């Protein structure tokens, strides 16, 4: 595989801007978003990393696949298909959205997967980097292992990316709805009464998947992002569409397919949908 020099990041939300700003010292980075014209944005980071980066921001409609060596898709799950319609898969594409709703789409298109474990929130072009983690990437096909220069992003290649995605789904399905409904930071999920709900959700999740996900993984994510406000909480607060259909709704379908009766997860799904409608 040819050396990576140019990185395209689709999605100019908090995660996309964090990745762009931390890749920028070592690569030529282009950020693609829903903007009308190309410009240069100055991204400022505070928190566990501090610094500034100047990154090109272009309309996603101007995206040309041949201009990049790799793409990372950091949009919300319900935006993935529209965001990637101009890509063929000839250049590696890693979808880093939450949930599992995009797995079949990724397989169909010949794309690959990524999981973001960093905690980050955004206020304009200013980022609050609230928790260090990793960017875990891997292939659903035969893509050769890819490596990136060392940086706080800590990009690592995973031989079994589906296991990693399942682990992240557990964390999202537990942390996001609880924090969104209780209006608390992620760290609150470590203690009762939120921990009691988390335990109940974890028990139901464990019946839906053959892969084992230790609760210690969820605890690690909660600890690393303790002061972060989950994306689902921020979406509800801002009156935006949540990722409930990427995170919780597929779980209901899986339960139905397996003949498993769930109690807690369906209630959380309905409450999130209700909270979204009331925004």
C-alpha positions in Angstrom: 0.0 0.0 0.0 1.3 3.4 -0.9 2.3 5.8 1.9 -0.4 7.9 3.4 0.1 11.6 2.8 -3.4 13.0 2.4 -6.3 12.4 4.7 -9.9 13.4 4.0 -12.3 13.7 7.0 -16.0 13.8 6.2 -18.0 15.5 8.9 -17.0 18.8 10.6 -18.5 18.0 14.0 -16.5 17.6 17.2 -14.9 14.3 16.3 -14.0 15.3 12.8 -12.4 18.5 13.9 -10.5 16.7 16.6 -9.1 14.2 14.2 -8.3 16.9 11.6 -6.5 19.1 14.1 -4.4 16.2 15.5 -3.6 14.7 12.1 -2.6 18.1 10.6 1.0 18.3 11.9 1.9 15.2 9.9 -0.5 15.0 7.0 -2.2 17.2 4.4 -5.7 17.2 5.9 -9.0 18.2 4.3 -12.2 18.5 6.3 -15.4 18.1 4.4 -18.7 19.4 5.7 -22.1 21.0 4.9 -20.6 24.4 3.9 -21.2 26.4 0.8 -17.6 27.2 -0.1 -14.1 26.2 0.7 -12.3 28.0 3.5 -9.6 27.5 6.1 -10.7 27.0 9.7 -8.5 27.5 12.8 -9.3 24.7 15.2 -8.4 25.3 18.9 -8.1 22.5 21.3 -8.2 22.8 25.1 -8.4 20.0 27.7 -6.3 16.9 27.7 -4.5 18.2 24.6 -3.9 21.9 23.8 -3.1 23.5 20.5 -4.2 25.1 17.3 -4.4 23.8 13.7 -5.3 25.4 10.4 -7.3 23.0 8.2 -9.0 23.3 4.9 -12.8 23.0 5.1 -14.5 22.1 1.8 -18.1 21.4 0.8 -18.7 17.7 0.9 -20.3 18.1 -2.6 -16.8 19.0 -3.9 -15.2 15.8 -2.7 -13.0 14.1 -5.2 -11.9 10.6 -4.2 -8.6 10.8 -6.1 -7.4 13.7 -4.0 -7.0 11.7 -0.8 -5.2 8.6 0.3 -7.7 7.6 3.0 -11.1 8.9 4.3 -12.5 8.9 7.8 -16.3 9.4 8.0 -17.2 11.0 11.3 -20.8 12.1 10.6 -23.8 10.9 12.6 -25.0 7.4 11.6 -28.1 8.7 9.8 -25.9 10.9 7.6 -23.4 8.3 6.5 -25.0 7.2 3.2 -25.4 10.8 1.9 -21.9 11.7 3.0 -20.3 8.8 1.2 -22.3 8.7 -2.0 -19.4 10.1 -4.0 -17.0 7.4 -2.8 -16.4 4.1 -4.6 -14.2 2.4 -2.0 -11.1 2.4 -4.3 -9.6 4.7 -1.7 -10.0 3.2 1.8 -13.0 4.6 3.7 -13.3 4.1 7.5 -16.8 4.8 8.9 -16.5 5.9 12.5 -20.1 6.5 13.3 -21.8 5.2 16.4 -24.0 2.1 16.5 -24.3 -0.9 14.1 -26.9 0.4 11.6 -24.1 1.1 9.1 -22.4 -2.3 9.2 -24.4 -3.8 6.3 -24.0 -0.6 4.3 -20.2 -0.7 4.8 -20.0 -4.3 3.6 -22.1 -3.6 0.6 -20.0 -0.6 -0.4 -16.6 -2.2 0.4 -15.9 0.3 3.2 -14.2 -0.3 6.5 -14.9 0.5 10.2 -13.5 2.7 12.9 -14.2 3.3 16.5 -13.4 6.6 18.3 -12.8 6.4 22.0 -11.8 10.0 22.6 -14.1 12.4 24.5 -14.7 15.7 22.8 -17.2 18.5 22.6 -17.3 21.5 20.3 -18.2 25.2 20.6 -17.8 26.6 17.2 -14.2 25.9 16.1 -13.1 25.5 19.7 -12.8 21.9 21.0 -12.9 20.7 24.6 -10.8 17.5 24.4 -12.2 15.8 27.5 -10.8 12.3 27.3 -7.9 10.5 25.7 -8.6 7.3 23.9 -7.8 5.5 20.7 -9.0 5.5 17.1 -9.4 1.8 16.4 -9.7 0.9 12.7 -10.0 -2.4 10.8 -11.2 -4.0 7.6 -14.4 -6.0 6.9 -12.6 -7.4 3.8 -9.0 -7.9 2.7 -7.6 -4.4 3.2 -3.9 -4.5 4.2 -3.1 -3.2 7.7 -2.7 0.6 7.7 -0.5 2.6 10.1 -0.3 6.3 11.0 2.2 8.5 12.6 2.2 8.6 16.4 -0.1 11.3 17.8 -2.5 11.7 20.7 -5.1 10.1 18.4 -3.4 6.8 18.9 -4.7 5.1 15.7 -4.4 1.4 16.0 -5.2 -1.5 13.6 -7.6 -4.1 14.9 -7.7 -7.6 13.3 -11.3 -8.2 14.6 -13.0 -4.8 14.1 -16.4 -6.3 14.5 -15.6 -7.2 18.1 -14.4 -3.6 18.6 -17.6 -2.2 17.1 -19.7 -4.4 19.3 -17.8 -3.2 22.4 -18.4 0.4 21.4 -22.1 -0.3 20.8 -22.4 -1.7 24.3 -20.8 1.5 25.7 -23.0 3.8 23.5 -26.2 1.8 24.3 -25.5 2.2 28.0 -24.0 5.6 28.3 -25.8 7.7 25.7 -29.5 7.1 26.6 -28.9 7.2 30.4 -27.0 10.5 30.2 -29.4 12.0 27.7 -32.5 11.2 29.9 -30.9 12.1 33.2 -29.1 15.1 31.8 -25.8 14.2 33.4 -22.1 13.8 32.3 -20.8 10.4 31.4 -19.1 10.0 34.8 -22.5 9.8 36.6 -23.1 6.4 35.0 -20.4 4.9 37.3 -22.6 5.4 40.4 -26.2 4.7 41.5 -28.8 5.3 40.4 -27.5 5.5 36.9 -25.2 2.5 37.5 -28.3 0.4 38.3 -29.8 1.2 35.0 -26.5 0.6 33.3 -26.3 -2.9 34.8 -29.8 -3.7 33.6 -29.0 -2.6 30.0 -25.7 -4.5 30.0 -27.5 -7.7 31.1 -30.0 -7.4 28.2 -27.2 -6.5 25.7 -25.3 -9.6 26.7 -28.2 -11.8 25.6 -28.2 -10.3 22.1 -24.6 -10.9 21.0 -22.5 -14.1 20.8 -19.4 -12.0 21.3 -18.5 -11.3 25.0 -18.0 -7.7 26.0 -16.6 -7.3 29.6 -18.2 -4.6 31.7 -14.7 -3.4 32.5 -14.6 -2.0 28.9 -17.6 0.2 29.6 -16.1 1.3 32.9 -13.0 2.3 31.1 -14.9 4.5 28.6 -16.9 6.1 31.4 -13.7 6.9 33.3 -11.9 8.3 30.2 -14.9 10.5 29.2 -16.2 11.2 32.7 -16.5 15.0 32.1 -18.0 14.6 28.6 -21.6 15.2 27.7 -22.6 12.4 25.4 -23.6 13.1 21.8 -27.1 12.0 22.5 -27.5 14.4 25.4 -26.1 17.2 23.3 -28.4 16.4 20.4 -31.5 16.5 22.7 -30.3 19.7 24.3 -29.8 21.3 20.8 -33.1 19.9 19.4 -31.2 17.8 16.8 -32.0 14.3 15.6 -30.4 11.7 17.8 -28.7 8.5 16.9 -31.3 6.3 18.6 -32.1 4.5 15.3 -28.4 3.6 15.0 -27.8 2.6 18.6 -31.0 1.3 20.2 -33.5 0.5 17.4 -31.3 -2.2 15.8 -31.1 -3.9 19.2 -34.9 -4.3 19.2 -34.8 -5.8 15.7 -32.0 -8.2 16.8 -34.0 -9.2 19.9 -37.1 -9.9 17.7 -35.0 -12.0 15.3 -33.6 -14.1 18.2 -36.9 -14.4 20.0 -35.6 -12.6 23.0 -37.8 -10.4 25.2 -36.3 -7.1 26.4 -37.6 -4.9 29.1 -35.3 -2.0 29.7 -33.9 -1.2 26.2 -37.3 -0.7 24.6 -38.3 1.7 27.3 -35.1 3.7 26.9 -35.7 3.8 23.1 -39.2 5.1 23.5 -38.1 7.7 26.1 -35.4 9.0 23.8 -37.8 9.2 20.9 -40.2 11.1 23.1 -37.5 13.4 24.4 -36.5 14.1 20.8 -40.0 15.0 19.8 -40.4 17.4 22.7 -37.3 19.4 21.8 
